[in-house]
Structures are given as structure tokens and as C-alpha cells.
Amino acid sequence: MSASGSTKVIVIALGANLGIAVAKFVGAFISGSASLLAEGIHSVVDCTNQVLLLVGEKRSRKRPTASHPLGYGRESFFWSFVVAILLFSMGGLFAIYEGAHKITDPHEVTNPGLALGILIFGILLEGYSFLACLKEVRKRDPGMPIWNWYRRTTRAGLLVIFTEDLGALVGLTLAAGCIGLSWALHDPMWDALGSILIGVLLVVLAVVLSVEVKSLIIGEAPARDYRHEVETITREYLPGAKILNFIALKTGDNEVMLSIKIHPGKIQKVTHLIEAFNQIEDRIGERFPEIKWKFLEPDDREDIY
């Protein structure tokens, strides 16, 4: 996914959440609904997260420096991890606290019709944001099952937006259901329970997201297996060559580093070997634009890890 595509999805999500947050807080103030207040906090956290993602997107595109020779691509991973922490603490724990408080001091939802109308409005806006996110996922990885994409993608910003939008849709549905039950049964405990359920949902999503992003920060292989195609390219210029060690590592959103040990086959002149390696690197770059860093080393033995 291009940087512009990622930024567009984040901006759409930010716009949707700003509108939803205002509506939710107005509705929570008028109706006294704990579920709606929890959803309002959820939207504020999402807005904060999206601003942080935009910061990460911008910083990850900084040029390499002497102190960061592989660039700043992993900045997007770091800010996505910060987002997961905020989702857990500011979003999930606060919603659980608010629900528990309402259980000890319950109040009727005074204007449930307004609250439900705002939630339906929120579902429509979040649905639009989620579809834009899903479209971007399908554009880059058509046909890949969503769970496989979620586990293997390098696009941390898109991963966060997908998680937040999905969580928002489920949370809005929970809030609407619990407010509806509270209204129908004249029991404010359902509204309080809705706030707690939304909090639990956010905590679960934050944990899942943090596990995925942690894997990216530590260093994770890309979903695509480049080895066979790179070996084919290598043998075009060094017919007797054999790849001994092959390491591919995600270094940012849609950025990959490649480190290869190659047995060149029969004895080669140094000048011929240098020329062949340069041609191999050029072809790899043309074939796989996402492979930003390429390190090729001639050797006659394989490293054992």
C-alpha cells in the first residue's frame, strides 16, 4: 500500500471519529447513558490514535541518517504500539470503570431514542471508514483471507485502523443493544453492563493489536516468500550460483530488507562478480520495489543458526 493510501484511510477514520465523538458526548449528556459515554471516550481515544498514526506515517518517511542507516520505517510500528497502549488504558479501562460506577449508582436513560439515533449515525460513519480501510486491504492483498492478512501485514497504520474500525462497529452495536434493553425493560443495569462490555472489547482488541505490532518491532519476516524468485534472478547472472543464507525482514510499512549469502559457483573474476551482484540487485529492485535494502555477500559456506 502506498503511503498516500495509508494516509487517506487514517484521515477518513479521523474525520468519521471526530463527528461521532461530538454526537456521542452530546447524546450522553442529554440521556445520561453510560454506554454512550463509554463510546464517546472510545471515539476520543480513536481520534488521538489517528493523530499519532499520522505522526508515525510522516516520521517513518524520513531519509536514512548515519545514526539510523536503515531509515525510520519502524517509527510507524512504534507509534502503532503506543496506540495499542492508549486503546487499553484510556479506552478500555475507563469504560469498565464507568460501567462499574453506574452499577453502584444506576440512572435511567432519559432519552433513549436520541441515544439510539446517535448510535445508528455512528454505525453509518464507522461503516464508511471500515469499508474504505477494507478496500485498501483488498487493493494490495487481493484474495488473502483477512486473518492471514492481519497476522502477516507490514502496514501497521492500516492494521490499527482496521482494528479500531472493527472494534467501533462492534462497540456501537453493543451500546445500541444494551440501551435498547435498558429502555425496554426499564432497567438501567443493562446500560451499565453495555459500558463494561465495551471496555472489555477494547481491552481485548488492544492486547491482540499490541501482540501483532510487538512482532513487527522485534523483527518479522514478510508474508511473501521471495527466495525462489530471487534465486531465479541470481542464476540468470551466475548460472552455477547457490543461495546459502537468505534473510528477509520487514523494516517499515511496505519496506523489506534482504540479506543473502551466495555461493557463486565456479571461480569468478572479482570484476565479473561485482558486476553480476550489481545486476542482481538492480533486477531485485525492479521486480520487488518494496525491497528497499539489499545486501549480497559471496561465500562458500552456510551459516548455521
RODO-2510 file (C-alpha; in nm, 4 decimals, decimal comma):
residues 305
     n   res          X          Y          Z
     1     m     0,0000     0,0000     0,0000
     2     s     0,1313     0,3419    -0,0872
     3     a     0,1972     0,5992     0,1816
     4     s    -0,0764     0,8175     0,0309
     5     g    -0,3246     0,5282     0,0505
     6     s    -0,2397     0,4689     0,4152
     7     t    -0,2682     0,8393     0,4989
     8     k    -0,6028     0,8647     0,3191
     9     v    -0,7504     0,5794     0,5248
    10     i    -0,6252     0,7366     0,8504
    11     v    -0,7681     1,0793     0,7588
    12     i    -1,1075     0,9254     0,6700
    13     a    -1,1131     0,7440     1,0056
    14     l    -1,0137     1,0634     1,1899
    15     g    -1,2904     1,2653     1,0234
    16     a    -1,5507     0,9991     1,0998
    17     n    -1,4447     0,9719     1,4646
    18     l    -1,4440     1,3482     1,5213
    19     g    -1,8041     1,3717     1,4040
    20     i    -1,9088     1,0660     1,6011
    21     a    -1,7340     1,1821     1,9219
    22     v    -1,9208     1,5138     1,9273
    23     a    -2,2550     1,3418     1,8670
    24     k    -2,1895     1,0780     2,1347
    25     f    -2,0943     1,3270     2,4057
    26     v    -2,3971     1,5456     2,3329
    27     g    -2,6175     1,2369     2,3453
    28     a    -2,4538     1,1082     2,6656
    29     f    -2,5010     1,4480     2,8342
    30     i    -2,8702     1,4628     2,7400
    31     s    -2,9581     1,0977     2,8012
    32     g    -2,7240     1,0112     3,0894
    33     s    -2,6290     0,6857     2,9139
    34     a    -2,3131     0,5152     3,0426
    35     s    -2,2847     0,3115     2,7215
    36     l    -2,2977     0,6261     2,5101
    37     l    -2,0402     0,7974     2,7328
    38     a    -1,8116     0,4938     2,7014
    39     e    -1,8496     0,5119     2,3240
    40     g    -1,7707     0,8853     2,3351
    41     i    -1,4468     0,8140     2,5208
    42     h    -1,3788     0,5364     2,2687
    43     s    -1,4094     0,7871     1,9815
    44     v    -1,1817     1,0413     2,1533
    45     v    -0,9186     0,7710     2,2026
    46     d    -0,9548     0,6717     1,8367
    47     c    -0,9069     1,0358     1,7288
    48     t    -0,5940     1,0635     1,9440
    49     n    -0,4671     0,7378     1,7995
    50     q    -0,5207     0,8527     1,4419
    51     v    -0,3253     1,1731     1,5049
    52     l    -0,0407     0,9590     1,6434
    53     l    -0,0582     0,7342     1,3363
    54     l    -0,0248     1,0382     1,1098
    55     v     0,2815     1,1427     1,3112
    56     g     0,4242     0,7924     1,2676
    57     e     0,3477     0,7942     0,8932
    58     k     0,5343     1,1218     0,8476
    59     r     0,8328     1,0292     1,0631
    60     s     0,8700     0,6867     0,9012
    61     r     0,9391     0,8559     0,5657
    62     k     1,2457     1,0439     0,6935
    63     r     1,5626     0,9758     0,4969
    64     p     1,8305     0,7453     0,6444
    65     t     2,0988     0,9082     0,8567
    66     a     2,4353     0,8000     0,9966
    67     s     2,2676     0,7115     1,3272
    68     h     1,9765     0,5322     1,1548
    69     p     2,1290     0,3838     0,8373
    70     l     1,8216     0,1721     0,7573
    71     g     1,5929     0,4725     0,7821
    72     y     1,2982     0,5379     1,0108
    73     g     1,0468     0,2884     0,8706
    74     r     0,9908     0,1255     1,2087
    75     e     0,8649     0,4555     1,3532
    76     s     0,5217     0,3518     1,2258
    77     f     0,5495     0,0303     1,4305
    78     f     0,6409     0,2231     1,7461
    79     w     0,3511     0,4692     1,7197
    80     s     0,1121     0,1839     1,6475
    81     f     0,2253     0,0193     1,9718
    82     v     0,1616     0,3465     2,1583
    83     v    -0,1883     0,3438     2,0068
    84     a    -0,2494    -0,0077     2,1423
    85     i    -0,1476     0,1059     2,4926
    86     l    -0,3816     0,4080     2,4760
    87     l    -0,6668     0,1898     2,3499
    88     f    -0,6145    -0,0384     2,6515
    89     s    -0,5743     0,2291     2,9201
    90     m    -0,7740     0,5362     2,8143
    91     g    -1,0405     0,3467     2,6236
    92     g    -1,0916     0,0036     2,7768
    93     l    -1,0174     0,0623     3,1440
    94     f    -1,2131     0,3889     3,1595
    95     a    -1,5209     0,2292     3,0013
    96     i    -1,5068    -0,0582     3,2526
    97     y    -1,4705     0,1910     3,5389
    98     e    -1,7644     0,3996     3,4155
    99     g    -1,9846     0,0899     3,3835
   100     a    -1,8921    -0,0307     3,7327
   101     h    -1,9701     0,3162     3,8703
   102     k    -2,3133     0,3132     3,7048
   103     i    -2,3887    -0,0277     3,8573
   104     t    -2,3322     0,1159     4,2060
   105     d    -2,5264     0,4324     4,1209
   106     p    -2,7727     0,3448     3,8402
   107     h    -2,9717     0,6077     3,6480
   108     e    -3,2422     0,5664     3,3849
   109     v    -3,1504     0,6614     3,0297
   110     t    -3,3677     0,9726     2,9929
   111     n    -3,3785     0,9969     2,6137
   112     p    -3,3091     0,6513     2,4700
   113     g    -3,4492     0,7420     2,1278
   114     l    -3,1873     1,0151     2,0864
   115     a    -2,9122     0,7841     2,2115
   116     l    -3,0103     0,5102     1,9649
   117     g    -3,0310     0,7613     1,6795
   118     i    -2,6783     0,8831     1,7538
   119     l    -2,5505     0,5255     1,7660
   120     i    -2,7082     0,4476     1,4281
   121     f    -2,5450     0,7633     1,2888
   122     g    -2,2157     0,6406     1,4345
   123     i    -2,2559     0,2966     1,2772
   124     l    -2,3059     0,4576     0,9347
   125     l    -1,9933     0,6752     0,9655
   126     e    -1,7797     0,3942     1,1076
   127     g    -1,9117     0,1619     0,8376
   128     y    -1,7928     0,4049     0,5705
   129     s    -1,4495     0,4291     0,7338
   130     f    -1,4264     0,0495     0,7691
   131     l    -1,5195    -0,0063     0,4024
   132     a    -1,2500     0,2429     0,2942
   133     c    -0,9995     0,0526     0,5073
   134     l    -1,1133    -0,2845     0,3706
   135     k    -1,0879    -0,1527     0,0134
   136     e    -0,7252    -0,0550     0,0756
   137     v    -0,6534    -0,4004     0,2207
   138     r    -0,8050    -0,5735    -0,0828
   139     k    -0,6237    -0,3442    -0,3266
   140     r    -0,2817    -0,4574    -0,2045
   141     d    -0,3569    -0,8164    -0,0989
   142     p    -0,6483    -0,9421    -0,3128
   143     g    -0,7801    -1,2839    -0,2228
   144     m    -0,5855    -1,3178     0,1031
   145     p    -0,8061    -1,4221     0,3984
   146     i    -0,8454    -1,1339     0,6420
   147     w    -0,6990    -1,3239     0,9378
   148     n    -0,3900    -1,4202     0,7349
   149     w    -0,3503    -1,0589     0,6251
   150     y    -0,3884    -0,9388     0,9852
   151     r    -0,1148    -1,1729     1,1059
   152     r     0,1283    -1,1076     0,8209
   153     t     0,0893    -0,7455     0,7075
   154     t     0,3708    -0,4916     0,7478
   155     r     0,1269    -0,1996     0,7249
   156     a     0,0998    -0,1045     1,0894
   157     g    -0,1160     0,2035     1,0283
   158     l    -0,3703     0,0080     0,8276
   159     l    -0,3615    -0,2702     1,0876
   160     v    -0,4520    -0,0213     1,3622
   161     i    -0,7327     0,1442     1,1623
   162     f    -0,8792    -0,1958     1,0733
   163     t    -0,8754    -0,2978     1,4421
   164     e    -1,0226     0,0325     1,5614
   165     d    -1,2986     0,0427     1,2992
   166     l    -1,3967    -0,3181     1,3611
   167     g    -1,3970    -0,2558     1,7368
   168     a    -1,6021     0,0613     1,6899
   169     l    -1,8698    -0,1196     1,4879
   170     v    -1,8956    -0,3989     1,7454
   171     g    -1,8920    -0,1451     2,0318
   172     l    -2,1661     0,0674     1,8742
   173     t    -2,3784    -0,2432     1,8229
   174     l    -2,3258    -0,3468     2,1866
   175     a    -2,4152     0,0029     2,3076
   176     a    -2,7310     0,0127     2,0954
   177     g    -2,8385    -0,3316     2,2149
   178     c    -2,7817    -0,2527     2,5823
   179     i    -2,9533     0,0874     2,5649
   180     g    -3,2446    -0,0787     2,3853
   181     l    -3,2719    -0,3435     2,6588
   182     s    -3,2438    -0,0784     2,9296
   183     w    -3,5295     0,1127     2,7640
   184     a    -3,7495    -0,1908     2,7006
   185     l    -3,7003    -0,3450     3,0462
   186     h    -3,6809    -0,0159     3,2399
   187     d    -3,3591    -0,1442     3,3956
   188     p    -3,0541     0,0910     3,3900
   189     m    -2,8261    -0,2012     3,4765
   190     w    -2,8256    -0,3006     3,1084
   191     d    -2,6812     0,0376     3,0139
   192     a    -2,4082    -0,0015     3,2762
   193     l    -2,3382    -0,3542     3,1502
   194     g    -2,3034    -0,2124     2,7984
   195     s    -2,0266     0,0204     2,9155
   196     i    -1,8420    -0,2701     3,0801
   197     l    -1,8751    -0,4884     2,7686
   198     i    -1,7393    -0,2073     2,5511
   199     g    -1,4453    -0,1715     2,7899
   200     v    -1,3717    -0,5452     2,7792
   201     l    -1,3919    -0,5357     2,3980
   202     l    -1,1381    -0,2510     2,3820
   203     v    -0,9010    -0,4273     2,6213
   204     v    -0,9142    -0,7481     2,4130
   205     l    -0,8554    -0,5574     2,0877
   206     a    -0,5676    -0,3637     2,2450
   207     v    -0,3984    -0,6860     2,3583
   208     v    -0,4403    -0,8502     2,0144
   209     l    -0,3102    -0,5380     1,8402
   210     s    -0,0124    -0,4988     2,0746
   211     v     0,0906    -0,8628     2,0159
   212     e     0,0863    -0,8112     1,6378
   213     v     0,2749    -0,4803     1,6492
   214     k     0,5281    -0,6157     1,9002
   215     s     0,6173    -0,8837     1,6464
   216     l     0,6834    -0,6116     1,3860
   217     i     0,9013    -0,4124     1,6273
   218     i     1,1111    -0,7166     1,7220
   219     g     1,1618    -0,8083     1,3560
   220     e     0,9362    -1,0240     1,1427
   221     a     0,9712    -1,1924     0,8048
   222     p     0,7372    -1,0626     0,5314
   223     a     0,4376    -1,2709     0,4280
   224     r     0,5741    -1,3126     0,0772
   225     d     0,8394    -1,5788     0,0180
   226     y     1,0951    -1,4093    -0,2071
   227     r     1,3560    -1,6855    -0,2021
   228     h     1,2563    -1,8823    -0,5139
   229     e     1,2207    -1,5747    -0,7342
   230     v     1,5438    -1,4184    -0,6066
   231     e     1,7262    -1,7469    -0,6693
   232     t     1,5953    -1,7490    -1,0280
   233     i     1,7188    -1,3914    -1,0804
   234     t     2,0582    -1,4795    -0,9293
   235     r     2,1099    -1,7720    -1,1679
   236     e     2,0410    -1,5521    -1,4691
   237     y     2,3696    -1,3744    -1,3964
   238     l     2,5540    -1,6511    -1,2096
   239     p     2,4312    -1,9802    -1,3646
   240     g     2,6068    -2,2046    -1,1116
   241     a     2,5187    -1,9973    -0,8064
   242     k     2,3568    -2,1330    -0,4921
   243     i     2,1895    -1,9295    -0,2179
   244     l     2,3326    -2,0343     0,1184
   245     n     2,1597    -1,7986     0,3631
   246     f     1,8524    -1,5905     0,2911
   247     i     1,7100    -1,3363     0,5361
   248     a     1,4134    -1,1098     0,4567
   249     l     1,2995    -0,8682     0,7271
   250     k     1,0246    -0,6067     0,7487
   251     t     1,1750    -0,2644     0,8143
   252     g     0,8632    -0,0475     0,7823
   253     d     0,5260    -0,0126     0,6134
   254     n     0,5778    -0,1927     0,2820
   255     e     0,9562    -0,1908     0,3302
   256     v     1,1742    -0,5027     0,3297
   257     m     1,5449    -0,5641     0,3864
   258     l     1,7136    -0,8565     0,2106
   259     s     2,0444    -1,0125     0,3204
   260     i     2,1807    -1,3048     0,1156
   261     k     2,4898    -1,5246     0,1180
   262     i     2,5586    -1,6613    -0,2299
   263     h     2,7951    -1,9357    -0,3427
   264     p     2,8835    -1,8054    -0,6910
   265     g     2,9691    -2,1491    -0,8302
   266     k     3,2877    -2,1750    -1,0330
   267     i     3,5693    -1,9314    -0,9589
   268     q     3,4798    -1,5843    -1,0811
   269     k     3,6945    -1,2825    -1,1519
   270     v     3,6339    -1,0151    -0,8910
   271     t     3,5236    -0,7627    -1,1527
   272     h     3,2777    -1,0118    -1,3021
   273     l     3,1407    -1,0982    -0,9586
   274     i     3,0915    -0,7300    -0,8687
   275     e     2,9133    -0,6648    -1,1986
   276     a     2,6899    -0,9706    -1,1545
   277     f     2,5971    -0,8730    -0,7974
   278     n     2,5107    -0,5192    -0,9094
   279     q     2,2889    -0,6567    -1,1866
   280     i     2,1184    -0,8948    -0,9432
   281     e     2,0487    -0,6086    -0,7013
   282     d     1,9066    -0,3941    -0,9821
   283     r     1,6776    -0,6734    -1,1014
   284     i     1,5550    -0,7469    -0,7486
   285     g     1,4776    -0,3757    -0,7036
   286     e     1,2846    -0,3646    -1,0331
   287     r     1,0920    -0,6836    -0,9570
   288     f     1,0217    -0,6034    -0,5915
   289     p     1,0075    -0,2243    -0,5279
   290     e     0,9278    -0,2873    -0,1610
   291     i     1,2746    -0,4424    -0,1095
   292     k     1,4479    -0,1182    -0,0196
   293     w     1,7650    -0,2662     0,1273
   294     k     1,9670    -0,5394    -0,0499
   295     f     2,2878    -0,6897     0,0907
   296     l     2,4560    -0,9643    -0,1146
   297     e     2,7674    -1,1465     0,0069
   298     p     2,9723    -1,4115    -0,1787
   299     d     3,0686    -1,7072     0,0391
   300     d     3,1405    -2,0789     0,0203
   301     r     2,9752    -2,1952     0,3396
   302     e     2,6352    -2,1657     0,5001
   303     d     2,5852    -2,0105     0,8434
   304     i     2,4085    -2,2444     1,0848
   305     y     2,1694    -2,0728     1,3291
***
